């Protein structure tokens, strides 16, 4: 499992963030290399239509990869059709709602294909043949009427909530977030088990094993940042610090969350037309550590905000950030900060909510 999250700053901007940890066997051995959120709109399409979107998946990593790659390919294919249609040249290509609808269609196709693969390997027939009551083999119709087989197939096709045998497929959930020039920044949620696609009406979405912690932290943040007339308008630096703090806590409290964070920022007013930027290197780890130090009271909110703004939104490097972080501090303070980030107990008081 994992932690995939999206947050809306205002009509024009927002962000997505996830961890990179995944388990790969029954002993729950961890590897750090999963790309759980990836952009799905190619650069040429983004620049032409001011359209940017990314998809994040929680559940089975291989199924998430399949959905993301299929979605990116389908958008590219739709763009080719759009370019070939002379009547469509003056219209917008796609909206985030269109991408969400396409994503839901792909989710359902992937689910049906994987269930069919399981049925074929175990029983030799597909979902369609099961529903029609017989298997077509050459010119013969072989009825499917054994009660024990019917019961097992029904569990695979429509598993009850407490049935874990189909979790590899039905346990997948997703988030699409992005910007289009007509509707601004939007977030959509998906579930294979509940079979829904819905727009998120509030400021954030969280899925995966870390969502319990994130859903505890972010509502408090939005309670403190009231939205005038229901319109979300928060400082992007404050928003990104809040969601990093939430995922930091998820990583500390949940064994399924860990590794470097992948941070994707959307900006519909980007002057160069690059509506999307991805931070998944040492800068993301630095951002996580800065917010950790802020929560523990080692640095002020002003210092933390300056560093986060610079490395996330202004593309400053790690060396610059470290100079700001350690500027004017004694060797003892720097040593204490390093020890705390390596896991030693802190003696500071929390400062995450202080100005």
HELIX and SHEET records of a PDB file:
HELIX    1   1 UNK A   43  UNK A   49  1                                   7    
HELIX    2   2 UNK A   61  UNK A   84  1                                  24    
HELIX    3   3 UNK A   86  UNK A   88  5                                   3    
HELIX    4   4 UNK A   96  UNK A  122  1                                  27    
HELIX    5   5 UNK A  127  UNK A  132  1                                   6    
HELIX    6   6 UNK A  147  UNK A  157  1                                  11    
HELIX    7   7 UNK A  167  UNK A  170  1                                   4    
HELIX    8   8 UNK A  211  UNK A  224  1                                  14    
HELIX    9   9 UNK A  228  UNK A  230  5                                   3    
HELIX   10  10 UNK A  236  UNK A  253  1                                  18    
HELIX   11  11 UNK A  282  UNK A  296  1                                  15    
HELIX   12  12 UNK A  301  UNK A  308  1                                   8    
HELIX   13  13 UNK A  309  UNK A  313  3                                   5    
HELIX   14  14 UNK A  318  UNK A  326  1                                   9    
HELIX   15  15 UNK A  331  UNK A  341  1                                  11    
SHEET    1   A 5 UNK A 204  UNK A 208  0                                        
SHEET    2   A 5 UNK A   3  UNK A   8 -1                                        
SHEET    3   A 5 UNK A  13  UNK A  18 -1                                        
SHEET    4   A 5 UNK A 262  UNK A 267 -1                                        
SHEET    5   A 5 UNK A 276  UNK A 279 -1                                        
SHEET    1   B 2 UNK A  21  UNK A  23  0                                        
SHEET    2   B 2 UNK A  30  UNK A  32 -1                                        
SHEET    1   C 5 UNK A  37  UNK A  39  0                                        
SHEET    2   C 5 UNK A  51  UNK A  58 -1                                        
SHEET    3   C 5 UNK A 173  UNK A 180 -1                                        
SHEET    4   C 5 UNK A 184  UNK A 191 -1                                        
SHEET    5   C 5 UNK A 196  UNK A 199 -1                                        
SHEET    1   D 2 UNK A 134  UNK A 137  0                                        
SHEET    2   D 2 UNK A 140  UNK A 143 -1                                        
END                                                                             
